[in-house]
């Protein structure tokens, strides 16, 4: 497991983006417009509004994300550069690797991951709250 996580993390920092920034880019690419706000990002990442705002601001400075014109609950969108970066998403390599598993293997892995996430989310250690 450690080797698998290490291999993922080596890829997760590609493109000079942090994993949390990649997650925001993926979220903005897939979420409906009503959810593409800083508070929507915070909910999705299970973090605070302040942390989400810092991540979004960093992506804005890099020219990957822009805010809408509204004064409140501004919709966020990926710029053309943000969409281009998404084409080099490191999670795609992980999906490719796991996509090669047989159906029963995929089901077993999915069940194990869901069980593991439930433990991490309820263990009281705050593993996902500030990540």
KOLGU-4560 file (N, C-alpha, C; in nm, 3 decimals, padded with zeros to 5 digits):
<recs>
<n_xx: 00.083 n_yy: -00.119 n_zz: 00.000 ca_xx: 00.000 ca_yy: 00.000 ca_zz: 00.000 c_xx: 00.088 c_yy: 00.125 c_zz: 00.000 mol: A seq: 1 type: UNK>
<n_xx: 00.192 n_yy: 00.124 n_zz: 00.080 ca_xx: 00.281 ca_yy: 00.240 ca_zz: 00.087 c_xx: 00.344 c_yy: 00.269 c_zz: -00.049 mol: A seq: 2 type: UNK>
<n_xx: 00.386 n_yy: 00.165 n_zz: -00.119 ca_xx: 00.446 ca_yy: 00.185 ca_zz: -00.250 c_xx: 00.344 c_yy: 00.240 c_zz: -00.349 mol: A seq: 3 type: UNK>
<n_xx: 00.221 n_yy: 00.192 n_zz: -00.341 ca_xx: 00.114 ca_yy: 00.240 ca_zz: -00.429 c_xx: 00.088 c_yy: 00.388 c_zz: -00.402 mol: A seq: 4 type: UNK>
<n_xx: 00.076 n_yy: 00.425 n_zz: -00.276 ca_xx: 00.049 ca_yy: 00.564 ca_zz: -00.241 c_xx: 00.168 c_yy: 00.652 c_zz: -00.282 mol: A seq: 5 type: UNK>
<n_xx: 00.289 n_yy: 00.605 n_zz: -00.260 ca_xx: 00.407 ca_yy: 00.682 ca_zz: -00.300 c_xx: 00.409 c_yy: 00.703 c_zz: -00.451 mol: A seq: 6 type: UNK>
<n_xx: 00.379 n_yy: 00.600 n_zz: -00.528 ca_xx: 00.377 ca_yy: 00.614 ca_zz: -00.674 c_xx: 00.271 c_yy: 00.714 c_zz: -00.717 mol: A seq: 7 type: UNK>
<n_xx: 00.154 n_yy: 00.708 n_zz: -00.653 ca_xx: 00.049 ca_yy: 00.805 ca_zz: -00.684 c_xx: 00.095 c_yy: 00.947 c_zz: -00.651 mol: A seq: 8 type: UNK>
<n_xx: 00.151 n_yy: 00.965 n_zz: -00.532 ca_xx: 00.193 ca_yy: 01.099 ca_zz: -00.490 c_xx: 00.303 c_yy: 01.155 c_zz: -00.579 mol: A seq: 9 type: UNK>
<n_xx: 00.392 n_yy: 01.069 n_zz: -00.628 ca_xx: 00.495 ca_yy: 01.116 ca_zz: -00.721 c_xx: 00.431 c_yy: 01.176 c_zz: -00.845 mol: A seq: 10 type: UNK>
<n_xx: 00.323 n_yy: 01.118 n_zz: -00.890 ca_xx: 00.251 ca_yy: 01.171 ca_zz: -01.006 c_xx: 00.159 c_yy: 01.286 c_zz: -00.968 mol: A seq: 11 type: UNK>
<n_xx: 00.110 n_yy: 01.286 n_zz: -00.845 ca_xx: 00.010 ca_yy: 01.385 ca_zz: -00.803 c_xx: 00.063 c_yy: 01.527 c_zz: -00.801 mol: A seq: 12 type: UNK>
<n_xx: 00.194 n_yy: 01.544 n_zz: -00.791 ca_xx: 00.253 ca_yy: 01.678 ca_zz: -00.788 c_xx: 00.300 c_yy: 01.722 c_zz: -00.926 mol: A seq: 13 type: UNK>
<n_xx: 00.254 n_yy: 01.656 n_zz: -01.030 ca_xx: 00.300 ca_yy: 01.691 ca_zz: -01.164 c_xx: 00.242 c_yy: 01.825 c_zz: -01.209 mol: A seq: 14 type: UNK>
<n_xx: 00.309 n_yy: 01.885 n_zz: -01.305 ca_xx: 00.264 ca_yy: 02.014 ca_zz: -01.355 c_xx: 00.279 c_yy: 02.126 c_zz: -01.255 mol: A seq: 15 type: UNK>
<n_xx: 00.361 n_yy: 02.105 n_zz: -01.153 ca_xx: 00.384 ca_yy: 02.204 ca_zz: -01.047 c_xx: 00.255 c_yy: 02.243 c_zz: -00.975 mol: A seq: 16 type: UNK>
<n_xx: 00.160 n_yy: 02.152 n_zz: -00.973 ca_xx: 00.035 ca_yy: 02.172 ca_zz: -00.898 c_xx: 00.031 c_yy: 02.074 c_zz: -00.783 mol: A seq: 17 type: UNK>
<n_xx: -00.027 n_yy: 02.119 n_zz: -00.674 ca_xx: -00.046 ca_yy: 02.032 ca_zz: -00.557 c_xx: -00.168 c_yy: 01.943 c_zz: -00.581 mol: A seq: 18 type: UNK>
<n_xx: -00.175 n_yy: 01.829 n_zz: -00.513 ca_xx: -00.292 ca_yy: 01.742 ca_zz: -00.530 c_xx: -00.424 c_yy: 01.816 c_zz: -00.503 mol: A seq: 19 type: UNK>
<n_xx: -00.428 n_yy: 01.904 n_zz: -00.404 ca_xx: -00.552 ca_yy: 01.977 ca_zz: -00.376 c_xx: -00.590 c_yy: 02.069 c_zz: -00.491 mol: A seq: 20 type: UNK>
<n_xx: -00.489 n_yy: 02.122 n_zz: -00.561 ca_xx: -00.517 ca_yy: 02.207 ca_zz: -00.677 c_xx: -00.569 c_yy: 02.124 c_zz: -00.794 mol: A seq: 21 type: UNK>
<n_xx: -00.511 n_yy: 02.007 n_zz: -00.814 ca_xx: -00.561 ca_yy: 01.917 ca_zz: -00.917 c_xx: -00.707 c_yy: 01.881 c_zz: -00.888 mol: A seq: 22 type: UNK>
<n_xx: -00.737 n_yy: 01.858 n_zz: -00.761 ca_xx: -00.873 ca_yy: 01.820 ca_zz: -00.724 c_xx: -00.972 c_yy: 01.932 c_zz: -00.757 mol: A seq: 23 type: UNK>
<n_xx: -00.933 n_yy: 02.057 n_zz: -00.735 ca_xx: -01.019 ca_yy: 02.170 ca_zz: -00.768 c_xx: -01.040 c_yy: 02.178 c_zz: -00.919 mol: A seq: 24 type: UNK>
<n_xx: -00.934 n_yy: 02.160 n_zz: -00.994 ca_xx: -00.947 ca_yy: 02.164 ca_zz: -01.140 c_xx: -01.043 c_yy: 02.056 c_zz: -01.188 mol: A seq: 25 type: UNK>
<n_xx: -01.029 n_yy: 01.935 n_zz: -01.136 ca_xx: -01.121 ca_yy: 01.826 ca_zz: -01.174 c_xx: -01.265 c_yy: 01.860 c_zz: -01.135 mol: A seq: 26 type: UNK>
<n_xx: -01.281 n_yy: 01.913 n_zz: -01.014 ca_xx: -01.415 ca_yy: 01.949 ca_zz: -00.966 c_xx: -01.479 c_yy: 02.052 c_zz: -01.057 mol: A seq: 27 type: UNK>
<n_xx: -01.405 n_yy: 02.157 n_zz: -01.092 ca_xx: -01.461 ca_yy: 02.263 ca_zz: -01.176 c_xx: -01.493 c_yy: 02.214 c_zz: -01.316 mol: A seq: 28 type: UNK>
<n_xx: -01.421 n_yy: 02.115 n_zz: -01.363 ca_xx: -01.448 ca_yy: 02.059 ca_zz: -01.495 c_xx: -01.577 c_yy: 01.979 c_zz: -01.497 mol: A seq: 29 type: UNK>
<n_xx: -01.614 n_yy: 01.919 n_zz: -01.383 ca_xx: -01.728 ca_yy: 01.827 ca_zz: -01.380 c_xx: -01.853 c_yy: 01.880 c_zz: -01.310 mol: A seq: 30 type: UNK>
<n_xx: -01.838 n_yy: 01.976 n_zz: -01.220 ca_xx: -01.951 ca_yy: 02.020 ca_zz: -01.136 c_xx: -02.046 c_yy: 02.110 c_zz: -01.215 mol: A seq: 31 type: UNK>
<n_xx: -02.174 n_yy: 02.105 n_zz: -01.179 ca_xx: -02.269 ca_yy: 02.200 ca_zz: -01.239 c_xx: -02.235 c_yy: 02.342 c_zz: -01.194 mol: A seq: 32 type: UNK>
<n_xx: -02.274 n_yy: 02.442 n_zz: -01.274 ca_xx: -02.237 ca_yy: 02.581 ca_zz: -01.245 c_xx: -02.276 c_yy: 02.624 c_zz: -01.105 mol: A seq: 33 type: UNK>
<n_xx: -02.392 n_yy: 02.582 n_zz: -01.057 ca_xx: -02.438 ca_yy: 02.625 ca_zz: -00.925 c_xx: -02.345 c_yy: 02.579 c_zz: -00.813 mol: A seq: 34 type: UNK>
<n_xx: -02.269 n_yy: 02.474 n_zz: -00.836 ca_xx: -02.176 ca_yy: 02.422 ca_zz: -00.735 c_xx: -02.034 c_yy: 02.476 c_zz: -00.752 mol: A seq: 35 type: UNK>
<n_xx: -02.006 n_yy: 02.541 n_zz: -00.864 ca_xx: -01.870 ca_yy: 02.588 ca_zz: -00.893 c_xx: -01.843 c_yy: 02.724 c_zz: -00.827 mol: A seq: 36 type: UNK>
<n_xx: -01.843 n_yy: 02.722 n_zz: -00.695 ca_xx: -01.813 ca_yy: 02.840 ca_zz: -00.614 c_xx: -01.706 c_yy: 02.800 c_zz: -00.514 mol: A seq: 37 type: UNK>
<n_xx: -01.651 n_yy: 02.899 n_zz: -00.444 ca_xx: -01.551 ca_yy: 02.867 ca_zz: -00.342 c_xx: -01.614 c_yy: 02.779 c_zz: -00.234 mol: A seq: 38 type: UNK>
<n_xx: -01.738 n_yy: 02.808 n_zz: -00.196 ca_xx: -01.802 ca_yy: 02.724 ca_zz: -00.094 c_xx: -01.828 c_yy: 02.584 c_zz: -00.148 mol: A seq: 39 type: UNK>
<n_xx: -01.858 n_yy: 02.572 n_zz: -00.277 ca_xx: -01.874 ca_yy: 02.440 ca_zz: -00.338 c_xx: -01.744 c_yy: 02.362 c_zz: -00.337 mol: A seq: 40 type: UNK>
<n_xx: -01.634 n_yy: 02.431 n_zz: -00.364 ca_xx: -01.501 ca_yy: 02.368 ca_zz: -00.357 c_xx: -01.474 c_yy: 02.322 c_zz: -00.215 mol: A seq: 41 type: UNK>
<n_xx: -01.505 n_yy: 02.405 n_zz: -00.116 ca_xx: -01.483 ca_yy: 02.369 ca_zz: 00.024 c_xx: -01.562 c_yy: 02.244 c_zz: 00.061 mol: A seq: 42 type: UNK>
<n_xx: -01.688 n_yy: 02.240 n_zz: 00.021 ca_xx: -01.770 ca_yy: 02.121 ca_zz: 00.049 c_xx: -01.711 c_yy: 01.998 c_zz: -00.017 mol: A seq: 43 type: UNK>
<n_xx: -01.674 n_yy: 02.013 n_zz: -00.143 ca_xx: -01.620 ca_yy: 01.899 ca_zz: -00.218 c_xx: -01.491 c_yy: 01.847 c_zz: -00.156 mol: A seq: 44 type: UNK>
<n_xx: -01.404 n_yy: 01.938 n_zz: -00.113 ca_xx: -01.276 ca_yy: 01.897 ca_zz: -00.056 c_xx: -01.284 c_yy: 01.869 c_zz: 00.094 mol: A seq: 45 type: UNK>
<n_xx: -01.401 n_yy: 01.892 n_zz: 00.150 ca_xx: -01.421 ca_yy: 01.870 ca_zz: 00.294 c_xx: -01.321 c_yy: 01.951 c_zz: 00.375 mol: A seq: 46 type: UNK>
<n_xx: -01.317 n_yy: 02.079 n_zz: 00.344 ca_xx: -01.222 ca_yy: 02.168 ca_zz: 00.409 c_xx: -01.293 c_yy: 02.298 c_zz: 00.445 mol: A seq: 47 type: UNK>
<n_xx: -01.219 n_yy: 02.393 n_zz: 00.496 ca_xx: -01.279 ca_yy: 02.521 ca_zz: 00.535 c_xx: -01.290 c_yy: 02.613 c_zz: 00.414 mol: A seq: 48 type: UNK>
<n_xx: -01.375 n_yy: 02.714 n_zz: 00.428 ca_xx: -01.391 ca_yy: 02.814 ca_zz: 00.323 c_xx: -01.259 c_yy: 02.887 c_zz: 00.299 mol: A seq: 49 type: UNK>
<n_xx: -01.185 n_yy: 02.917 n_zz: 00.406 ca_xx: -01.057 ca_yy: 02.985 ca_zz: 00.393 c_xx: -00.955 c_yy: 02.905 c_zz: 00.315 mol: A seq: 50 type: UNK>
<n_xx: -00.945 n_yy: 02.777 n_zz: 00.344 ca_xx: -00.852 ca_yy: 02.690 ca_zz: 00.273 c_xx: -00.889 c_yy: 02.680 c_zz: 00.126 mol: A seq: 51 type: UNK>
<n_xx: -01.018 n_yy: 02.663 n_zz: 00.099 ca_xx: -01.064 ca_yy: 02.656 ca_zz: -00.040 c_xx: -01.034 c_yy: 02.786 c_zz: -00.114 mol: A seq: 52 type: UNK>
<n_xx: -01.054 n_yy: 02.898 n_zz: -00.047 ca_xx: -01.029 ca_yy: 03.028 ca_zz: -00.107 c_xx: -00.881 c_yy: 03.045 c_zz: -00.143 mol: A seq: 53 type: UNK>
<n_xx: -00.793 n_yy: 03.000 n_zz: -00.056 ca_xx: -00.649 ca_yy: 03.008 ca_zz: -00.082 c_xx: -00.612 c_yy: 02.923 c_zz: -00.205 mol: A seq: 54 type: UNK>
<n_xx: -00.669 n_yy: 02.803 n_zz: -00.213 ca_xx: -00.640 ca_yy: 02.715 ca_zz: -00.326 c_xx: -00.690 c_yy: 02.776 c_zz: -00.456 mol: A seq: 55 type: UNK>
<n_xx: -00.814 n_yy: 02.828 n_zz: -00.454 ca_xx: -00.871 ca_yy: 02.890 ca_zz: -00.574 c_xx: -00.789 c_yy: 03.012 c_zz: -00.615 mol: A seq: 56 type: UNK>
<n_xx: -00.749 n_yy: 03.093 n_zz: -00.520 ca_xx: -00.669 ca_yy: 03.212 ca_zz: -00.550 c_xx: -00.536 c_yy: 03.175 c_zz: -00.614 mol: A seq: 57 type: UNK>
<n_xx: -00.474 n_yy: 03.068 n_zz: -00.566 ca_xx: -00.348 ca_yy: 03.023 ca_zz: -00.625 c_xx: -00.369 c_yy: 02.981 c_zz: -00.770 mol: A seq: 58 type: UNK>
<n_xx: -00.479 n_yy: 02.913 n_zz: -00.797 ca_xx: -00.510 ca_yy: 02.872 ca_zz: -00.935 c_xx: -00.543 c_yy: 02.993 c_zz: -01.023 mol: A seq: 59 type: UNK>
<n_xx: -00.606 n_yy: 03.093 n_zz: -00.964 ca_xx: -00.634 ca_yy: 03.217 ca_zz: -01.037 c_xx: -00.504 c_yy: 03.286 c_zz: -01.076 mol: A seq: 60 type: UNK>
<n_xx: -00.411 n_yy: 03.296 n_zz: -00.983 ca_xx: -00.283 ca_yy: 03.362 ca_zz: -01.010 c_xx: -00.207 c_yy: 03.292 c_zz: -01.123 mol: A seq: 61 type: UNK>
<n_xx: -00.226 n_yy: 03.162 n_zz: -01.133 ca_xx: -00.158 ca_yy: 03.085 ca_zz: -01.238 c_xx: -00.234 c_yy: 03.091 c_zz: -01.371 mol: A seq: 62 type: UNK>
<n_xx: -00.351 n_yy: 03.155 n_zz: -01.370 ca_xx: -00.428 ca_yy: 03.170 ca_zz: -01.493 c_xx: -00.506 c_yy: 03.046 c_zz: -01.531 mol: A seq: 63 type: UNK>
<n_xx: -00.531 n_yy: 02.957 n_zz: -01.435 ca_xx: -00.602 ca_yy: 02.833 ca_zz: -01.464 c_xx: -00.752 c_yy: 02.843 c_zz: -01.433 mol: A seq: 64 type: UNK>
<n_xx: -00.788 n_yy: 02.935 n_zz: -01.345 ca_xx: -00.927 ca_yy: 02.953 ca_zz: -01.300 c_xx: -00.959 c_yy: 03.101 c_zz: -01.303 mol: A seq: 65 type: UNK>
<n_xx: -01.085 n_yy: 03.132 n_zz: -01.333 ca_xx: -01.131 ca_yy: 03.271 ca_zz: -01.322 c_xx: -01.266 c_yy: 03.273 c_zz: -01.252 mol: A seq: 66 type: UNK>
<n_xx: -01.290 n_yy: 03.384 n_zz: -01.185 ca_xx: -01.417 ca_yy: 03.403 ca_zz: -01.115 c_xx: -01.515 c_yy: 03.473 c_zz: -01.209 mol: A seq: 67 type: UNK>
<n_xx: -01.643 n_yy: 03.447 n_zz: -01.185 ca_xx: -01.748 ca_yy: 03.511 ca_zz: -01.265 c_xx: -01.765 c_yy: 03.657 c_zz: -01.227 mol: A seq: 68 type: UNK>
<n_xx: -01.865 n_yy: 03.718 n_zz: -01.286 ca_xx: -01.888 ca_yy: 03.862 ca_zz: -01.269 c_xx: -01.976 c_yy: 03.896 c_zz: -01.149 mol: A seq: 69 type: UNK>
<n_xx: -02.051 n_yy: 03.799 n_zz: -01.098 ca_xx: -02.140 ca_yy: 03.829 ca_zz: -00.985 c_xx: -02.063 c_yy: 03.870 c_zz: -00.862 mol: A seq: 70 type: UNK>
<n_xx: -02.129 n_yy: 03.948 n_zz: -00.779 ca_xx: -02.065 ca_yy: 03.997 ca_zz: -00.657 c_xx: -02.056 c_yy: 03.887 c_zz: -00.551 mol: A seq: 71 type: UNK>
<n_xx: -02.160 n_yy: 03.810 n_zz: -00.535 ca_xx: -02.163 ca_yy: 03.702 ca_zz: -00.435 c_xx: -02.174 c_yy: 03.567 c_zz: -00.506 mol: A seq: 72 type: UNK>
<n_xx: -02.123 n_yy: 03.466 n_zz: -00.440 ca_xx: -02.128 ca_yy: 03.329 ca_zz: -00.491 c_xx: -02.088 c_yy: 03.326 c_zz: -00.638 mol: A seq: 73 type: UNK>
<n_xx: -01.974 n_yy: 03.386 n_zz: -00.665 ca_xx: -01.926 ca_yy: 03.393 ca_zz: -00.803 c_xx: -01.898 c_yy: 03.255 c_zz: -00.857 mol: A seq: 74 type: UNK>
<n_xx: -01.954 n_yy: 03.224 n_zz: -00.974 ca_xx: -01.920 ca_yy: 03.095 ca_zz: -01.034 c_xx: -01.775 c_yy: 03.095 c_zz: -01.079 mol: A seq: 75 type: UNK>
<n_xx: -01.709 n_yy: 02.985 n_zz: -01.057 ca_xx: -01.570 ca_yy: 02.968 ca_zz: -01.099 c_xx: -01.569 c_yy: 02.889 c_zz: -01.229 mol: A seq: 76 type: UNK>
<n_xx: -01.473 n_yy: 02.918 n_zz: -01.313 ca_xx: -01.460 ca_yy: 02.839 ca_zz: -01.435 c_xx: -01.314 c_yy: 02.822 c_zz: -01.470 mol: A seq: 77 type: UNK>
<n_xx: -01.288 n_yy: 02.714 n_zz: -01.542 ca_xx: -01.153 ca_yy: 02.691 ca_zz: -01.589 c_xx: -01.127 c_yy: 02.779 c_zz: -01.711 mol: A seq: 78 type: UNK>
<n_xx: -01.007 n_yy: 02.833 n_zz: -01.719 ca_xx: -00.967 ca_yy: 02.908 ca_zz: -01.836 c_xx: -00.924 c_yy: 02.807 c_zz: -01.944 mol: A seq: 79 type: UNK>
<n_xx: -00.891 n_yy: 02.857 n_zz: -02.061 ca_xx: -00.841 ca_yy: 02.767 ca_zz: -02.166 c_xx: -00.715 c_yy: 02.697 c_zz: -02.119 mol: A seq: 80 type: UNK>
<n_xx: -00.630 n_yy: 02.770 n_zz: -02.048 ca_xx: -00.509 ca_yy: 02.708 ca_zz: -01.995 c_xx: -00.543 c_yy: 02.602 c_zz: -01.890 mol: A seq: 81 type: UNK>
<n_xx: -00.644 n_yy: 02.630 n_zz: -01.808 ca_xx: -00.688 ca_yy: 02.532 ca_zz: -01.710 c_xx: -00.739 c_yy: 02.404 c_zz: -01.775 mol: A seq: 82 type: UNK>
<n_xx: -00.814 n_yy: 02.419 n_zz: -01.883 ca_xx: -00.862 ca_yy: 02.302 ca_zz: -01.957 c_xx: -00.747 c_yy: 02.225 c_zz: -02.019 mol: A seq: 83 type: UNK>
<n_xx: -00.645 n_yy: 02.297 n_zz: -02.069 ca_xx: -00.528 ca_yy: 02.231 ca_zz: -02.127 c_xx: -00.451 c_yy: 02.153 c_zz: -02.021 mol: A seq: 84 type: UNK>
<n_xx: -00.439 n_yy: 02.211 n_zz: -01.901 ca_xx: -00.371 ca_yy: 02.142 ca_zz: -01.791 c_xx: -00.446 c_yy: 02.014 c_zz: -01.755 mol: A seq: 85 type: UNK>
<n_xx: -00.577 n_yy: 02.020 n_zz: -01.759 ca_xx: -00.659 ca_yy: 01.904 ca_zz: -01.724 c_xx: -00.629 c_yy: 01.784 c_zz: -01.815 mol: A seq: 86 type: UNK>
<n_xx: -00.588 n_yy: 01.811 n_zz: -01.937 ca_xx: -00.554 ca_yy: 01.702 ca_zz: -02.029 c_xx: -00.431 c_yy: 01.625 c_zz: -01.983 mol: A seq: 87 type: UNK>
<n_xx: -00.354 n_yy: 01.683 n_zz: -01.892 ca_xx: -00.234 ca_yy: 01.617 ca_zz: -01.839 c_xx: -00.255 c_yy: 01.573 c_zz: -01.694 mol: A seq: 88 type: UNK>
<n_xx: -00.379 n_yy: 01.552 n_zz: -01.658 ca_xx: -00.416 ca_yy: 01.515 ca_zz: -01.521 c_xx: -00.347 c_yy: 01.386 c_zz: -01.478 mol: A seq: 89 type: UNK>
<n_xx: -00.271 n_yy: 01.389 n_zz: -01.368 ca_xx: -00.200 ca_yy: 01.269 ca_zz: -01.325 c_xx: -00.292 c_yy: 01.157 c_zz: -01.278 mol: A seq: 90 type: UNK>
<n_xx: -00.414 n_yy: 01.190 n_zz: -01.241 ca_xx: -00.506 ca_yy: 01.085 ca_zz: -01.197 c_xx: -00.544 c_yy: 00.994 c_zz: -01.314 mol: A seq: 91 type: UNK>
<n_xx: -00.532 n_yy: 01.046 n_zz: -01.435 ca_xx: -00.564 ca_yy: 00.965 ca_zz: -01.554 c_xx: -00.474 c_yy: 00.842 c_zz: -01.560 mol: A seq: 92 type: UNK>
<n_xx: -00.348 n_yy: 00.858 n_zz: -01.521 ca_xx: -00.255 ca_yy: 00.743 ca_zz: -01.521 c_xx: -00.298 c_yy: 00.639 c_zz: -01.419 mol: A seq: 93 type: UNK>
<n_xx: -00.343 n_yy: 00.685 n_zz: -01.304 ca_xx: -00.394 ca_yy: 00.594 ca_zz: -01.202 c_xx: -00.519 c_yy: 00.522 c_zz: -01.252 mol: A seq: 94 type: UNK>
<n_xx: -00.609 n_yy: 00.596 n_zz: -01.314 ca_xx: -00.731 ca_yy: 00.535 ca_zz: -01.369 c_xx: -00.696 c_yy: 00.432 c_zz: -01.476 mol: A seq: 95 type: UNK>
<n_xx: -00.595 n_yy: 00.462 n_zz: -01.556 ca_xx: -00.552 ca_yy: 00.369 ca_zz: -01.659 c_xx: -00.499 c_yy: 00.240 c_zz: -01.596 mol: A seq: 96 type: UNK>
<n_xx: -00.418 n_yy: 00.256 n_zz: -01.492 ca_xx: -00.360 ca_yy: 00.139 ca_zz: -01.425 c_xx: -00.468 c_yy: 00.053 c_zz: -01.362 mol: A seq: 97 type: UNK>
<n_xx: -00.562 n_yy: 00.117 n_zz: -01.293 ca_xx: -00.667 ca_yy: 00.041 ca_zz: -01.225 c_xx: -00.775 c_yy: -00.005 c_zz: -01.321 mol: A seq: 98 type: UNK>
<n_xx: -00.789 n_yy: 00.065 n_zz: -01.432 ca_xx: -00.889 ca_yy: 00.026 ca_zz: -01.533 c_xx: -00.856 c_yy: -00.107 c_zz: -01.599 mol: A seq: 99 type: UNK>
<n_xx: -00.731 n_yy: -00.149 n_zz: -01.588 ca_xx: -00.690 ca_yy: -00.276 ca_zz: -01.646 c_xx: -00.725 c_yy: -00.396 c_zz: -01.559 mol: A seq: 100 type: UNK>
<n_xx: -00.779 n_yy: -00.371 n_zz: -01.442 ca_xx: -00.817 ca_yy: -00.481 ca_zz: -01.353 c_xx: -00.942 c_yy: -00.550 c_zz: -01.407 mol: A seq: 101 type: UNK>
<n_xx: -00.954 n_yy: -00.677 n_zz: -01.376 ca_xx: -01.075 ca_yy: -00.753 ca_zz: -01.412 c_xx: -01.193 c_yy: -00.699 c_zz: -01.332 mol: A seq: 102 type: UNK>
<n_xx: -01.314 n_yy: -00.725 n_zz: -01.377 ca_xx: -01.436 ca_yy: -00.677 ca_zz: -01.312 c_xx: -01.443 c_yy: -00.710 c_zz: -01.164 mol: A seq: 103 type: UNK>
<n_xx: -01.413 n_yy: -00.835 n_zz: -01.128 ca_xx: -01.418 ca_yy: -00.876 ca_zz: -00.988 c_xx: -01.310 c_yy: -00.804 c_zz: -00.907 mol: A seq: 104 type: UNK>
<n_xx: -01.194 n_yy: -00.783 n_zz: -00.967 ca_xx: -01.086 ca_yy: -00.713 ca_zz: -00.898 c_xx: -01.126 c_yy: -00.566 c_zz: -00.874 mol: A seq: 105 type: UNK>
<n_xx: -01.187 n_yy: -00.505 n_zz: -00.976 ca_xx: -01.233 ca_yy: -00.366 ca_zz: -00.961 c_xx: -01.338 c_yy: -00.354 c_zz: -00.851 mol: A seq: 106 type: UNK>
<n_xx: -01.431 n_yy: -00.449 n_zz: -00.847 ca_xx: -01.536 ca_yy: -00.446 ca_zz: -00.744 c_xx: -01.476 c_yy: -00.463 c_zz: -00.605 mol: A seq: 107 type: UNK>
<n_xx: -01.382 n_yy: -00.555 n_zz: -00.590 ca_xx: -01.318 ca_yy: -00.577 ca_zz: -00.460 c_xx: -01.240 c_yy: -00.453 c_zz: -00.417 mol: A seq: 108 type: UNK>
<n_xx: -01.168 n_yy: -00.392 n_zz: -00.510 ca_xx: -01.092 ca_yy: -00.271 ca_zz: -00.478 c_xx: -01.186 c_yy: -00.158 c_zz: -00.439 mol: A seq: 109 type: UNK>
<n_xx: -01.293 n_yy: -00.141 n_zz: -00.513 ca_xx: -01.390 ca_yy: -00.036 ca_zz: -00.483 c_xx: -01.450 c_yy: -00.054 c_zz: -00.344 mol: A seq: 110 type: UNK>
<n_xx: -01.490 n_yy: -00.176 n_zz: -00.312 ca_xx: -01.546 ca_yy: -00.204 ca_zz: -00.179 c_xx: -01.444 c_yy: -00.175 c_zz: -00.069 mol: A seq: 111 type: UNK>
<n_xx: -01.320 n_yy: -00.218 n_zz: -00.090 ca_xx: -01.216 ca_yy: -00.196 ca_zz: 00.011 c_xx: -01.189 c_yy: -00.047 c_zz: 00.029 mol: A seq: 112 type: UNK>
<n_xx: -01.185 n_yy: 00.028 n_zz: -00.079 ca_xx: -01.160 ca_yy: 00.173 ca_zz: -00.070 c_xx: -01.274 c_yy: 00.244 c_zz: 00.002 mol: A seq: 113 type: UNK>
<n_xx: -01.397 n_yy: 00.207 n_zz: -00.028 ca_xx: -01.511 ca_yy: 00.268 ca_zz: 00.040 c_xx: -01.509 c_yy: 00.239 c_zz: 00.190 mol: A seq: 114 type: UNK>
<n_xx: -01.477 n_yy: 00.117 n_zz: 00.226 ca_xx: -01.467 ca_yy: 00.083 ca_zz: 00.368 c_xx: -01.356 c_yy: 00.161 c_zz: 00.435 mol: A seq: 115 type: UNK>
<n_xx: -01.242 n_yy: 00.169 n_zz: 00.371 ca_xx: -01.130 ca_yy: 00.244 ca_zz: 00.426 c_xx: -01.163 c_yy: 00.392 c_zz: 00.444 mol: A seq: 116 type: UNK>
<n_xx: -01.231 n_yy: 00.451 n_zz: 00.346 ca_xx: -01.270 ca_yy: 00.592 ca_zz: 00.356 c_xx: -01.366 c_yy: 00.615 c_zz: 00.472 mol: A seq: 117 type: UNK>
<n_xx: -01.461 n_yy: 00.523 n_zz: 00.492 ca_xx: -01.554 ca_yy: 00.537 ca_zz: 00.604 c_xx: -01.480 c_yy: 00.538 c_zz: 00.737 mol: A seq: 118 type: UNK>
<n_xx: -01.380 n_yy: 00.453 n_zz: 00.750 ca_xx: -01.301 ca_yy: 00.449 ca_zz: 00.873 c_xx: -01.226 c_yy: 00.581 c_zz: 00.890 mol: A seq: 119 type: UNK>
<n_xx: -01.160 n_yy: 00.627 n_zz: 00.785 ca_xx: -01.083 ca_yy: 00.752 ca_zz: 00.794 c_xx: -01.172 c_yy: 00.872 c_zz: 00.823 mol: A seq: 120 type: UNK>
<n_xx: -01.292 n_yy: 00.872 n_zz: 00.768 ca_xx: -01.382 ca_yy: 00.986 ca_zz: 00.787 c_xx: -01.445 c_yy: 00.988 c_zz: 00.925 mol: A seq: 121 type: UNK>
<n_xx: -01.450 n_yy: 00.874 n_zz: 00.992 ca_xx: -01.519 ca_yy: 00.868 ca_zz: 01.121 c_xx: -01.425 c_yy: 00.840 c_zz: 01.238 mol: A seq: 122 type: UNK>
<n_xx: -01.294 n_yy: 00.838 n_zz: 01.213 ca_xx: -01.202 ca_yy: 00.800 ca_zz: 01.320 c_xx: -01.171 c_yy: 00.912 c_zz: 01.419 mol: A seq: 123 type: UNK>
<n_xx: -01.225 n_yy: 01.033 n_zz: 01.393 ca_xx: -01.204 ca_yy: 01.143 ca_zz: 01.488 c_xx: -01.070 c_yy: 01.210 c_zz: 01.474 mol: A seq: 124 type: UNK>
<n_xx: -00.989 n_yy: 01.168 n_zz: 01.381 ca_xx: -00.856 ca_yy: 01.226 ca_zz: 01.364 c_xx: -00.856 c_yy: 01.345 c_zz: 01.269 mol: A seq: 125 type: UNK>
<n_xx: -00.968 n_yy: 01.370 n_zz: 01.201 ca_xx: -00.975 ca_yy: 01.484 ca_zz: 01.110 c_xx: -00.891 c_yy: 01.466 c_zz: 00.986 mol: A seq: 126 type: UNK>
<n_xx: -00.871 n_yy: 01.342 n_zz: 00.944 ca_xx: -00.785 ca_yy: 01.314 ca_zz: 00.830 c_xx: -00.826 c_yy: 01.392 c_zz: 00.707 mol: A seq: 127 type: UNK>
<n_xx: -00.956 n_yy: 01.404 n_zz: 00.682 ca_xx: -01.001 ca_yy: 01.467 ca_zz: 00.558 c_xx: -01.040 c_yy: 01.613 c_zz: 00.578 mol: A seq: 128 type: UNK>
<n_xx: -01.050 n_yy: 01.660 n_zz: 00.698 ca_xx: -01.102 ca_yy: 01.795 ca_zz: 00.719 c_xx: -01.009 c_yy: 01.905 c_zz: 00.673 mol: A seq: 129 type: UNK>
<n_xx: -00.880 n_yy: 01.889 n_zz: 00.688 ca_xx: -00.789 ca_yy: 01.997 ca_zz: 00.652 c_xx: -00.698 c_yy: 01.963 c_zz: 00.535 mol: A seq: 130 type: UNK>
<n_xx: -00.722 n_yy: 01.852 n_zz: 00.472 ca_xx: -00.634 ca_yy: 01.807 ca_zz: 00.363 c_xx: -00.654 c_yy: 01.889 c_zz: 00.239 mol: A seq: 131 type: UNK>
</recs>
